[in-house]
Amino acid sequence: MGGITNFESNLTRRNLLGDTADNIRQIKGAVSDMYKEYKLMKSHGYKYLDDYYHCKANYNATKRGTAGEKTAEIAGDIKESFDYYRNIYYRKMNKQDAGIDYINDISINQLGRNKAKYNSQLSAQDACAELRDNNNRSLPKKYW
C-alpha cells in the first residue's frame, strides 16, 4: 500500500511542520536582531564601534538556534561582500584595505557566533564588552 498510513509517519510530519515554524521564527528573529543592532549603531554617532555591534548582532541571532546562526552567517557574508565593493567604488579604498576590512568584519561576525555557542549564559553586551571597551570607553550605557 502506497503513501503515509501509520501514526508514526503522521507524527513525523507534525514534527517537521513544528520544526519549520521554529526555523522561520529563528530566521525572522535573527534578521530583526541584526537590523536592530545596525540601526542602533547608526543612531548614536560613535566611531570605531562596528566590531561591537557586529559581535552583538551575531551573538543574539545565534542564541536563537541553528537557523538563527545560519541566517546570521549568510546575511553577514552577503553584507560584507557588498561592503567590500562599496568600499572600493564608493569610498575609494584600495583593494587591499577593503579586503582587510572585509576579513575583519567576517572574523568579528564569527566571534559573535562562537561566543553565543560557548558562552551563552552571558548577555550580548557582556560577551562583546571587550570590543566596546577597547574601542570607545565613553559609549553611554543606553547604547549597549
Backbone torsions as a table, in degrees:
resi	resn	phi	psi	omega
1	MET	NA	131.3	-177.3
2	GLY	-86.8	164.4	174.6
3	GLY	88.1	177.6	179.7
4	ILE	-92.3	118.0	-175.5
5	THR	-124.9	-15.6	-176.5
6	ASN	-100.3	163.9	-176.1
7	PHE	-62.6	-39.4	-177.9
8	GLU	-60.3	-39.5	178.6
9	SER	-66.5	-39.8	178.2
10	ASN	-66.3	-38.1	177.4
11	LEU	-62.7	-40.3	177.7
12	THR	-63.1	-40.2	177.9
13	ARG	-62.8	-43.0	177.5
14	ARG	-62.3	-42.6	178.7
15	ASN	-62.1	-40.1	179.3
16	LEU	-61.8	-43.2	178.7
17	LEU	-65.2	-39.9	177.1
18	GLY	-64.1	-42.8	177.7
19	ASP	-63.1	-39.9	179.5
20	THR	-63.3	-44.9	179.0
21	ALA	-62.7	-41.5	178.3
22	ASP	-63.9	-42.0	178.6
23	ASN	-62.6	-40.8	178.7
24	ILE	-63.7	-42.0	176.8
25	ARG	-62.1	-41.5	178.7
26	GLN	-63.3	-43.5	-179.2
27	ILE	-63.4	-48.2	179.2
28	LYS	-61.6	-41.9	178.9
29	GLY	-64.8	-40.8	-179.9
30	ALA	-64.2	-44.1	177.9
31	VAL	-62.2	-41.2	178.3
32	SER	-63.5	-42.9	177.7
33	ASP	-58.7	-45.9	-176.5
34	MET	-67.4	-42.0	179.2
35	TYR	-65.7	-41.4	179.8
36	LYS	-60.4	-45.8	-179.6
37	GLU	-66.8	-36.3	178.2
38	TYR	-63.2	-47.7	-179.7
39	LYS	-63.7	-40.4	178.7
40	LEU	-63.2	-44.2	179.7
41	MET	-60.4	-44.5	-178.5
42	LYS	-70.6	-28.9	-173.7
43	SER	-76.3	-26.3	-172.0
44	HIS	-89.2	-22.0	175.6
45	GLY	78.0	7.4	177.2
46	TYR	-82.7	141.6	-179.2
47	LYS	-92.9	159.9	172.5
48	TYR	67.2	27.4	177.8
49	LEU	-116.4	12.2	178.5
50	ASP	-54.4	-43.4	-177.2
51	ASP	-60.4	-41.7	179.7
52	TYR	-60.3	-47.1	-177.7
53	TYR	-73.5	-33.5	174.1
54	HIS	-60.9	-46.3	-179.5
55	CYS	-60.3	-49.5	-179.0
56	LYS	-61.4	-43.7	-179.2
57	ALA	-61.8	-46.5	-179.7
58	ASN	-68.8	-35.7	177.5
59	TYR	-61.4	-52.9	-177.8
60	ASN	-63.1	-41.6	179.4
61	ALA	-63.5	-41.6	-178.7
62	THR	-68.8	-34.4	178.2
63	LYS	-63.0	-18.1	179.7
64	ARG	-73.1	-23.8	179.5
65	GLY	136.2	-174.2	-175.9
66	THR	-60.6	-43.0	179.3
67	ALA	-67.1	-36.4	176.1
68	GLY	-64.3	-42.3	178.2
69	GLU	-62.8	-46.0	-179.0
70	LYS	-65.1	-37.5	177.3
71	THR	-62.3	-45.0	178.7
72	ALA	-61.8	-41.3	-179.6
73	GLU	-64.0	-48.4	-177.9
74	ILE	-67.1	-48.0	-179.0
75	ALA	-62.4	-41.6	178.9
76	GLY	-63.6	-43.5	179.1
77	ASP	-62.4	-42.5	179.5
78	ILE	-64.7	-47.0	-179.0
79	LYS	-62.3	-43.3	-178.5
80	GLU	-69.0	-33.5	175.4
81	SER	-64.5	-43.5	176.4
82	PHE	-61.3	-45.2	-179.6
83	ASP	-62.9	-34.2	178.5
84	TYR	-56.8	-49.1	-179.4
85	TYR	-72.6	-34.5	176.4
86	ARG	-63.5	-40.2	178.8
87	ASN	-62.9	-36.8	-179.0
88	ILE	-75.2	-51.1	-170.1
89	TYR	-90.5	-28.2	-178.7
90	TYR	-99.7	-46.5	-178.9
91	ARG	-89.1	-3.6	175.8
92	LYS	60.5	34.6	174.1
93	MET	-78.7	152.9	173.7
94	ASN	-76.9	164.2	-174.6
95	LYS	-63.0	-35.1	-179.5
96	GLN	-65.5	-47.0	179.6
97	ASP	-66.5	-38.9	176.8
98	ALA	-63.8	-38.2	178.0
99	GLY	-66.5	-40.1	177.8
100	ILE	-63.3	-43.7	177.8
101	ASP	-61.8	-42.6	178.8
102	TYR	-60.0	-49.9	-178.3
103	ILE	-64.0	-40.5	177.8
104	ASN	-61.3	-47.9	-178.4
105	ASP	-64.4	-40.9	178.0
106	ILE	-62.4	-41.9	-178.9
107	SER	-69.8	-35.0	176.5
108	ILE	-67.7	-39.7	176.0
109	ASN	-58.5	-45.3	179.0
110	GLN	-64.0	-39.3	178.0
111	LEU	-58.8	-45.7	178.5
112	GLY	-60.5	-42.5	178.7
113	ARG	-66.1	-41.9	179.2
114	ASN	-65.1	-40.3	178.9
115	LYS	-61.8	-37.9	179.0
116	ALA	-67.0	-35.9	-178.8
117	LYS	-74.6	-33.6	-172.3
118	TYR	-110.5	-8.8	178.8
119	ASN	-136.9	43.4	-169.5
120	SER	-68.8	-7.7	177.7
121	GLN	-77.8	-15.2	-179.8
122	LEU	-85.1	156.7	169.7
123	SER	-77.6	162.0	177.4
124	ALA	-60.2	-37.8	180.0
125	GLN	-61.9	-42.7	180.0
126	ASP	-73.9	-39.9	-178.6
127	ALA	-63.7	-34.3	-175.9
128	CYS	-104.9	11.5	-172.9
129	ALA	-57.3	-37.6	-176.9
130	GLU	-63.7	-28.4	177.8
131	LEU	-72.9	-34.7	176.7
132	ARG	-72.2	-49.2	-174.1
133	ASP	-70.2	-36.6	-179.5
134	ASN	-68.7	-31.4	-172.1
135	ASN	-99.2	-26.1	-177.4
136	ASN	-166.4	89.3	-177.1
137	ARG	-66.8	-16.4	-175.6
138	SER	-89.9	5.6	-179.7
139	LEU	-62.8	120.9	-180.0
140	PRO	-61.6	146.5	-175.1
141	LYS	-58.8	-27.6	-178.5
142	LYS	-64.1	-18.9	178.9
143	TYR	-93.5	-1.6	-179.9
144	TRP	-68.8	NA	NA
